[in-house]
Amino acid sequence: MLDMQMMYKELGISEKVYSYGQEIEATLKERFESIDKVAEYNQLKVLHAMQESRVSEGCFHYASGYGYSDQGRDTLEEVYAKTFHTESALVRPQITCGTHALALALGANLRPEDEVLSPVGKPYDTLEEVIGIRASKGSLAEYGISYRQVDLLEDGTFDYEKIKEAVGEKTKLVTIQRSKGYQTRPSFSVTQIGQLIAFVKQLKPDVICMVDNCYGEFVETIEPSDVGADMIVGSLIKNPGGGLAPIGGYIAGKKEYIENCAYRLTAPGLGKEVGASLGVMQSFFQGFFLAPTVVAGALKGAIFAANVYERLGFPVIPNGTESRHDIIQAVTLGSPEGVIAFCKGIQAAAPVDSYVSPEPWAMPGYDSDVIMAAGAFVQGSSIELSADGPIKPPYAVYFQGGLTWEHAKLGILMSLEQLVQKGIVTLP
Ligand SMILES: *Cc1c(COP(=O)(O)O)cnc(C)c1O
């Protein structure tokens, strides 16, 4: 223990920042313990699914070509289905990212004249083009599929009255985003999602309820599929990939809907039968196995950051004490210099590209410069420690991930060190 502070010092953390961090960490013991309990439960859930599905060494073999009877792929899909308590799952490296998985789940289950309803306000940015809220080639709108949206009430809860009005003849699918993503609304607990689904199903029993589960997997002991969701959808370079999956997305849910997804991903008639796993199976299995504890580390980092910055007077969402439904933490630093210093600190703490200094830059799809910090093993992986912030008021950074709590802690201390050195923060 004696050398701990020296180690931090060698990595660039001053005594003052270290001590401040230690003080904050000491207040979080009980919360960290309850996060460990959730991880323990979810670890058992995944292990049980792996054992029941008889995962074996043969699952890790390289499969190429059509991929008929690809043992690893088929077994992995069984493991996902068992873990999430669904009839079926599609878990593929050919699903390139979360947006692709969501576009697939929507496109595969909707037909011309159908309507999609989002009862939780605006969906994630990239879905705007998928749905056709912003015009795009191949959007659902181009195929004659319409979209309706009911915004949340002022206090972030569901507007049941408007939802009731919005569910009609044409409503085929309801899409519910669990995580706030990069908005300021609250993220929803699985229980809240269950209540919303129950309400919608009571209005129209045959409507498909899909949940965008990105950033939410393993944060709680239940998933939206345990409370009535017909499909849950996510990215493997977020929570369920455990930091090891180099690519991929999943959709888990009712057999009929997953079959539609498979027919859309490959071809009508072929479905799940084709799609070789090309050697990624060991990382998919092992990443899923590690995911519960990786998510726990990321959650601890998010809570630590909330408490570190809240105590210094910066607005944080979620706040330091509220319960967590995803791994994203927003910190409003209030100035461009603050956002830049924070991101430079996160970058400097990375295992990869730590010597690189991120700068604000114009990015496609954003209306201001954006600064991004990521020193990841997998490009763009946001289960790894990462942060980004648009350079515009209120000058907030969104921060998430960390494959280990220890790394997340260092990253947050580094960010604070940068802010202290720039004179933006004075420690008590
Ligand atoms: C990340 C994310 C997506 C999109 O995933 P990509 O892998 O970036 O395409 C969609 N919805 C939510 C809530 C997300 O967090």
The ligand as an SDF file (V2000), in Angstrom:
LIG
                    3D

 15 15  0  0  0  0  0  0  0  0999 V2000
  -24.3590    3.4440  -29.1430 C   0  0  0  0  0  0  0  0  0  0  0  0
  -25.8080    3.5090  -29.2450 C   0  0  0  0  0  0  0  0  0  0  0  0
  -26.4660    3.2230  -30.4430 C   0  0  0  0  0  0  0  0  0  0  0  0
  -25.7500    3.0010  -31.7390 C   0  0  0  0  0  0  0  0  0  0  0  0
  -24.6990    2.1300  -31.6770 O   0  0  0  0  0  0  0  0  0  0  0  0
  -23.4500    2.2360  -32.6640 P   0  0  0  0  0  0  0  0  0  0  0  0
  -22.7240    0.9940  -32.3600 O   0  0  0  0  0  0  0  0  0  0  0  0
  -22.6910    3.4750  -32.2870 O   0  0  0  0  0  0  0  0  0  0  0  0
  -23.9470    2.2990  -34.0410 O   0  0  0  0  0  0  0  0  0  0  0  0
  -27.8420    3.2610  -30.4290 C   0  0  0  0  0  0  0  0  0  0  0  0
  -28.5360    3.5430  -29.3280 N   0  0  0  0  0  0  0  0  0  0  0  0
  -27.9330    3.8240  -28.1620 C   0  0  0  0  0  0  0  0  0  0  0  0
  -28.7560    4.1590  -26.9570 C   0  0  0  0  0  0  0  0  0  0  0  0
  -26.5520    3.8190  -28.0800 C   0  0  0  0  0  0  0  0  0  0  0  0
  -25.9600    4.0820  -26.9270 O   0  0  0  0  0  0  0  0  0  0  0  0
  1  2  1  0
  2  3  1  0
  2 14  2  0
  3  4  1  0
  3 10  2  0
  4  5  1  0
  5  6  1  0
  6  7  2  0
  6  8  1  0
  6  9  1  0
 10 11  1  0
 11 12  2  0
 12 13  1  0
 12 14  1  0
 14 15  1  0
M  END
$$$$
